[in-house]
């Protein structure tokens, strides 16, 4: 590594020098010791070194950088906070990363029309914090909301615990400013006209994982704080009972703002890390259930939820006494992924979706996968909408465990696909699950989607090698499982 005066010994090449002319000399990283921090995002199983990291400060700089890189034939990737969990912002090797973290301003707030305009580097949680005193909030709440950016949320169509009632990011986006792979700047959506005729390009861009354009401005909906909010914590000795309670709560006509589940291994993790609640470690699972809305109806919903839990052999069920207790319960839940570090050197987060009525069956199969690959699997998930997050615990220092973890993760996704679900609900496909796209799409369906990408990104220069499988490749674990009948 280079330190002090030695750092200046590595002279930037002509491409780096031109990038410096566009954005400023101090806004470009190109030395290896600086670039190593950008070799992956929150998915650490795959890594690659970028050619450079360019910090842009406005839309024009994004456009100018893209135009220059196109002329040079250099691939590039837009990057936010790097909290993604599928390798969507991970370089495969030699790309220029265009970092949007310095584009972090709120540009406009219009509470009368319940909308805000932010730059892509604006932190998710900061939006709610900046308007909460005015009685408003921003609904999408990924567990990484304290760090993730709204631009990254748009790229991945992120969800969160409260997406059961309020929907994922695409349900809260009104308009986008986008730099296309040509460098052209376009605006989509927000002009005061709902349901505009023509193709839904706004919906197409949201969740496209940075393969169609670089978002530089976002108009989002903000919501009025609900009149009332109540949160329930229920402990179960059997996951099947907890799963049945989930289905019966929805069947009763209640749509909770959030309906979360953690199993015993996940509870071991959160109780061993920060924000312990005192969950019994011998229970099979707990449900965290939150309802909100008009104050007059909240208590009736809570009574119905308590009845459902008791009818399904709940060991203990309680309602948060105050905002402090509610906040502690949610802090405990939201640090669930990170808490796995307290019980395992490494872990791999998966993100499948299933019909919620298939929960007991799928959790049983995940337990079989855990046994087959000899790796513990914790389950933390949005039970209300069937968005599962199996966390495969492993130790990368032990030869073969990383590969087994990857195969176990793929097997979990295959189970989700086989019961009519999906391989991702909110984390995206990126590098991690591109081959597993074949679990839910035929080759002609994948080809149709890549043709759409080619309209925007014909040379696949913007975030290359992501989202779709390479032609002719297959998923090895799929073949293995089909032989063994798992």
TARA-V601569 format. One record per residue. N is the residue number from 0. PHI is phi in radians with two decimals (NA if undefined). OMEGA is omega in whole degrees, -180 to 180 (* if undefined). D_CENTER is the distance of its C-alpha to the mean C-alpha in Angstrom with 1 decimal. Layout:
BEGIN
n: [N,N]
phi: [PHI,PHI]
omega: [OMEGA,OMEGA]
d_center: [D_CENTER,D_CENTER]
END
This chain:
BEGIN
n: [0,1,2,3,4,5,6,7,8,9,10,11,12,13,14,15,16,17,18,19,20,21,22,23,24,25,26,27,28,29,30,31,32,33,34,35,36,37,38,39,40,41,42,43,44,45,46,47,48,49,50,51,52,53,54,55,56,57,58,59,60,61,62,63,64,65,66,67,68,69,70,71,72,73,74,75,76,77,78,79,80,81,82,83,84,85,86,87,88,89,90,91,92,93,94,95,96,97,98,99,100,101,102,103,104,105,106,107,108,109,110,111,112,113,114,115,116,117,118,119,120,121,122,123,124,125,126,127,128,129,130,131,132,133,134,135,136,137,138,139,140,141,142,143,144,145,146,147,148,149,150,151,152,153,154,155,156,157,158,159,160,161,162,163,164,165,166,167,168,169,170,171,172,173,174,175,176,177,178,179,180,181,182,183,184,185,186,187,188,189,190,191,192,193,194,195,196,197,198,199,200,201,202,203,204,205,206,207,208,209,210,211,212,213,214,215,216,217,218,219,220,221,222,223,224,225,226,227,228,229,230,231,232,233,234,235,236,237,238,239,240,241,242,243,244,245,246,247,248,249,250,251,252,253,254,255,256,257,258,259,260,261,262,263,264,265,266,267,268,269,270,271,272,273,274,275,276,277,278,279,280,281,282,283,284,285,286,287,288,289,290,291,292,293,294,295,296,297,298,299,300,301,302,303,304,305,306,307,308,309,310,311,312,313,314,315,316,317,318,319,320,321,322,323,324,325,326,327,328,329,330,331,332,333,334,335,336,337,338,339,340,341,342,343,344,345,346,347,348,349,350,351,352,353,354,355,356,357,358,359,360,361,362,363,364,365,366,367,368,369,370,371,372,373,374,375,376,377,378,379,380,381,382,383,384,385,386,387,388,389,390,391,392,393,394,395,396,397,398,399,400,401,402,403,404,405,406,407,408,409,410,411,412,413,414,415,416,417,418,419,420,421,422,423,424,425,426,427,428,429,430,431,432,433,434,435,436,437,438,439,440,441,442,443,444,445,446,447,448,449,450,451,452,453,454,455,456,457,458,459,460,461,462,463,464,465,466,467,468,469,470,471,472,473,474,475,476,477,478,479,480,481,482,483,484,485]
phi: [NA,-1.81,-2.32,0.97,-1.11,-1.10,-1.09,-1.37,-1.23,-1.52,-1.43,-1.11,-1.35,-1.10,-1.17,-1.09,-1.08,-1.23,-1.06,-1.12,-1.17,-1.30,-1.96,1.99,-1.05,-1.41,-1.72,-2.24,-1.80,-2.52,-1.37,-1.02,-1.20,-1.48,-1.32,-1.09,-1.22,-1.97,-1.35,-2.79,-1.84,-1.23,-1.66,-1.72,-1.32,-2.21,-2.48,-2.75,-1.70,-1.32,-1.29,-2.85,-2.09,-1.98,-1.64,-1.71,-2.04,-2.79,-1.10,-1.06,-1.11,-1.01,-1.07,-1.13,-1.13,-1.08,-1.07,-1.16,-1.12,-1.07,-1.06,-1.54,1.23,-1.76,-1.24,-2.63,-2.39,-1.44,-2.35,-1.78,-1.43,1.35,-1.61,-1.02,-2.05,-2.31,1.39,-1.13,-1.88,-1.51,-1.26,-1.51,2.37,1.68,-1.30,-1.66,-1.53,-1.74,-1.48,-1.80,-1.18,-1.54,-1.61,-2.27,-1.74,-1.50,-1.57,-2.82,-2.28,-2.25,-1.23,-1.05,-1.77,0.96,-2.65,-2.46,-2.04,-2.25,-1.45,-1.14,-1.49,-1.23,-1.24,-0.90,-1.14,-1.08,-1.12,-1.09,-1.07,-1.37,-2.14,-1.12,-1.21,-1.68,1.58,-2.28,-2.73,-1.88,-1.28,-1.00,-2.40,-0.97,-1.05,-1.60,-1.09,-1.23,-2.23,-1.26,-1.75,-1.19,-1.06,-1.15,-1.06,-1.12,-1.04,-1.70,0.90,-1.13,-1.97,2.43,-1.08,-1.68,-1.32,-0.98,-1.63,-1.83,1.49,-1.62,-0.95,-1.03,-1.36,-2.20,-1.79,-1.81,-2.86,-2.40,-1.80,-2.35,-1.65,-1.32,-1.04,-1.41,1.68,-1.20,-1.82,-2.22,-2.14,-2.15,1.54,-0.68,-2.54,1.52,-1.90,-1.34,0.89,-1.11,-1.20,1.73,-1.21,-1.46,-1.22,-1.08,-1.16,-1.15,-1.22,-1.28,1.61,-1.46,1.01,1.21,-1.81,-1.97,3.13,-1.94,-1.32,-2.11,-2.74,-2.33,-1.78,-2.08,-1.38,-2.08,-1.94,-1.28,-1.00,-1.13,-1.09,-2.51,-2.65,-2.36,-2.24,-2.05,-2.12,-2.23,-1.81,-2.20,-1.57,-2.48,-1.08,-1.08,-1.17,-1.09,-1.12,-1.15,-1.08,-1.01,-1.10,-1.26,-1.11,-1.17,-1.10,-1.32,1.59,-1.66,-1.93,-1.11,-1.13,-2.65,-2.56,-1.90,-2.34,-2.28,-1.66,-1.08,-1.17,-1.09,-1.12,-0.98,-1.17,-1.20,-1.39,-1.67,-2.04,-1.19,1.00,-1.14,-1.82,1.69,-1.05,-1.05,-1.42,-1.70,-1.36,-1.38,-2.93,-2.22,-1.93,-1.99,-2.13,-2.23,-2.12,-2.55,2.44,-1.15,-1.00,-1.08,-1.80,-1.16,-1.08,-1.09,-1.14,-1.08,-1.04,-1.15,-1.11,-1.09,-1.12,-1.04,-1.08,-1.16,-1.21,-1.99,0.99,-1.12,-1.30,-2.66,-2.45,-2.56,-1.87,-0.99,-1.29,-2.77,-1.15,-1.12,-1.20,-1.00,-1.08,-1.16,-1.04,-1.28,-1.08,-1.06,-1.17,-1.28,-1.69,-0.99,-1.10,-1.08,-1.14,-1.08,-1.12,-1.38,-2.18,-2.69,-1.08,-2.50,-2.68,-2.08,-1.60,-1.89,-2.70,-1.78,-2.25,-2.42,-1.09,-1.08,-1.19,-1.68,-0.94,-1.01,-1.08,-1.20,-1.13,-1.11,-1.18,-1.13,-1.12,-1.14,-1.11,-1.00,-1.18,-1.09,-1.63,0.96,-2.39,-1.23,-2.22,-1.62,-2.14,-2.26,-2.79,-1.50,-1.11,-1.05,-2.00,1.23,-1.59,-1.54,-2.32,-1.17,-1.94,-1.51,-1.62,-2.70,-2.22,-1.12,-1.29,-1.59,-0.93,1.61,-1.23,-1.07,-1.16,-1.13,-1.10,-1.10,-1.16,-1.12,-1.09,-1.11,-1.12,-1.08,-1.17,-1.09,-1.07,-1.06,-1.12,-1.16,-1.68,1.62,-1.79,-2.38,-1.54,-2.76,-1.96,-2.71,-1.55,1.51,-1.73,0.93,-1.48,-0.97,-2.00,-1.11,-1.18,-1.22,-0.99,-1.23,-1.18,-2.14,-2.23,-1.38,-1.03,-1.22,-1.23,-1.16,-1.08,-1.06,-1.25,-1.20,-1.20,-1.13,-1.01,-1.13,-1.11,-1.53,-2.33,-1.09,-1.66,0.89,-1.54,-1.55,0.85,-1.19,1.33,-1.95,1.35,-1.99,-1.21,-1.30,-0.97,1.49,-1.46,-2.36,-1.68,-1.04,-1.13,-1.09,-1.13,-1.11,-1.18,-1.16,-1.22,-1.61,1.25,-1.27]
omega: [-177,179,175,-177,-178,-180,-179,-176,180,-176,179,179,-173,-180,179,-180,180,175,177,178,-178,-172,-177,-173,-177,-176,-180,173,-180,178,-174,-178,175,-175,-174,178,-176,-176,175,171,-179,174,-170,-178,178,-178,176,-177,174,174,-179,171,-177,178,-179,-176,-180,-176,-179,178,177,-179,-179,179,180,180,-180,-179,176,179,-178,-179,-177,178,-176,-176,171,-178,175,-177,179,180,-180,-173,179,178,-178,180,-179,176,174,178,174,178,170,176,175,-176,-177,-172,180,172,-167,-178,163,-175,-176,176,-178,-177,178,178,174,177,177,176,-178,172,-172,-179,-179,-176,-177,-174,-179,-180,177,-180,-176,-178,-176,-180,177,177,-177,177,176,-167,-177,-173,174,180,179,-172,178,-177,-173,-177,180,174,176,177,178,-179,-175,-173,-174,179,-177,-175,-175,-179,178,-179,-169,178,-179,-172,-176,179,-176,180,179,-178,178,163,-172,170,180,179,174,-172,178,180,179,175,-179,171,-162,171,179,-179,179,175,-179,178,-180,-179,-180,-179,177,177,180,-179,-179,-177,-180,173,175,-179,-178,-178,179,-178,-178,177,-175,172,-175,171,167,-174,174,178,178,180,-175,-179,178,-177,-177,175,-176,-180,-178,177,-179,180,179,178,178,180,179,177,178,-179,-177,176,179,-180,180,179,178,173,180,172,178,178,-171,176,170,177,-172,-179,178,179,176,-180,-176,178,179,-176,-179,178,175,-179,-173,176,174,-177,-179,179,-180,-177,168,172,172,-170,179,175,177,179,-180,-173,-174,-176,-173,-176,178,178,179,179,180,179,179,179,179,-180,-179,178,-179,172,177,177,-179,176,-177,179,180,-176,-177,-178,180,180,177,-180,179,178,-178,176,178,180,-172,176,-177,-179,-178,-178,179,177,179,-178,180,179,-178,174,179,-179,173,-168,179,179,179,168,-173,178,-179,-176,-177,-180,-177,179,175,180,176,176,176,178,177,-180,-178,-176,177,178,177,178,174,180,175,-174,176,-171,-176,179,173,179,-175,173,173,178,-177,-177,-178,179,-176,180,-180,-177,176,-177,179,-180,178,179,179,179,178,177,178,179,177,179,178,178,179,-180,-176,180,177,-179,-176,-179,175,176,-176,-176,-180,-177,177,174,-168,-170,-177,178,-180,173,179,175,-174,179,171,-178,-179,177,176,179,179,-180,179,175,174,177,-177,177,-179,-167,-168,-179,-177,-179,179,-178,-176,173,-178,169,-176,179,176,-179,176,-179,177,179,-175,-178,178,178,-179,-178,-179,178,-174,178,-180,*]
d_center: [33.5,35.2,36.1,38.3,40.7,39.6,36.2,38.3,39.9,37.1,37.9,35.1,35.8,36.6,33.0,31.7,34.7,34.1,30.4,32.0,34.4,31.7,29.5,31.8,32.9,30.8,27.6,27.4,26.6,28.3,29.7,28.2,27.9,25.8,23.6,22.8,20.1,18.2,18.6,15.0,11.6,9.9,10.9,14.6,16.3,17.1,18.6,20.7,22.7,22.5,25.8,25.1,22.6,23.7,22.9,23.5,24.7,25.0,24.6,28.0,27.1,24.0,26.3,29.1,27.0,25.7,29.3,30.6,28.2,29.0,32.7,32.3,30.2,27.5,23.8,21.2,17.5,15.9,13.9,12.5,12.0,10.8,8.0,5.9,6.3,8.2,10.8,10.3,12.2,14.5,18.1,20.2,23.2,25.0,22.6,22.8,19.6,19.8,18.2,17.6,17.4,21.0,20.5,19.4,21.9,22.1,24.6,25.7,25.5,27.3,27.3,30.1,27.9,24.7,22.7,21.8,21.4,19.3,18.8,15.5,15.6,16.0,14.0,12.2,14.4,17.4,17.7,18.3,20.5,22.5,23.5,23.7,27.3,28.0,26.6,23.4,19.6,16.3,14.6,10.8,10.0,6.6,8.4,8.2,9.8,13.0,12.0,9.1,10.9,11.2,11.9,8.7,7.1,9.9,9.5,6.2,7.4,4.7,6.6,8.0,11.3,13.4,12.1,15.0,17.5,16.0,13.6,10.2,10.3,12.9,15.1,15.5,16.1,19.9,20.4,19.4,21.5,20.7,22.5,23.1,23.8,27.4,26.9,27.8,26.3,25.6,24.6,23.1,23.3,24.5,28.3,29.1,29.5,27.3,26.8,28.3,30.0,28.8,25.7,22.3,21.2,18.9,17.0,17.3,15.9,12.8,10.3,12.8,10.7,13.5,16.2,18.3,18.6,17.7,16.9,19.3,19.6,17.7,19.6,17.8,19.2,20.1,21.4,24.4,24.1,25.1,28.7,27.9,25.2,25.8,23.9,25.1,24.6,26.1,27.1,27.9,30.0,28.7,25.2,27.0,28.3,25.0,23.6,26.7,26.4,23.0,24.6,27.7,26.0,24.5,27.8,29.7,28.2,25.9,22.4,20.9,18.5,16.6,17.6,16.1,17.6,18.1,20.6,23.3,21.8,18.7,21.3,23.3,20.4,19.8,23.5,24.2,22.0,21.8,22.2,24.0,25.1,27.8,26.3,28.9,27.9,29.9,28.1,26.1,23.3,22.7,21.3,20.0,21.0,21.0,23.1,23.9,26.1,29.9,31.6,34.4,32.3,30.0,32.6,33.4,29.7,29.6,33.0,31.8,28.7,31.0,33.4,30.9,29.7,33.4,34.3,31.7,33.3,31.0,32.4,31.6,29.9,29.9,28.9,27.7,30.8,29.5,26.5,26.8,26.4,23.5,21.8,22.4,21.1,17.7,17.6,18.4,15.6,12.9,14.1,14.0,11.9,14.0,17.1,17.2,18.8,21.7,22.6,21.6,21.9,18.8,16.0,13.6,10.5,10.4,8.7,11.7,13.2,16.8,19.6,19.8,23.6,22.9,21.2,24.3,24.9,21.5,21.4,24.9,24.0,21.2,24.0,26.2,23.7,23.5,27.3,27.7,25.7,27.0,23.7,22.5,19.3,17.9,16.1,13.9,12.6,12.7,16.2,17.2,15.3,15.2,11.5,12.3,10.9,14.0,14.2,17.0,19.2,21.4,23.5,23.2,26.8,28.2,28.9,27.2,24.5,21.7,22.8,23.2,19.7,18.3,20.8,20.0,16.3,17.5,20.0,17.6,15.9,19.4,20.3,17.6,18.8,22.4,22.2,21.1,17.3,14.5,12.7,9.2,8.2,4.6,3.3,6.4,9.9,10.9,13.7,12.8,13.2,15.4,18.5,17.1,16.9,20.6,20.0,19.4,21.1,24.7,25.7,27.1,23.8,22.0,24.9,24.7,21.2,22.1,25.1,23.1,21.2,24.8,25.9,23.6,23.3,26.5,26.7,23.0,23.3,20.1,17.3,19.5,18.9,15.3,14.1,17.6,19.9,23.0,26.2,28.0,25.4,24.7,22.8,25.2,24.0,24.3,28.0,28.5,27.3,29.4,32.5,32.0,31.2,28.2]
END
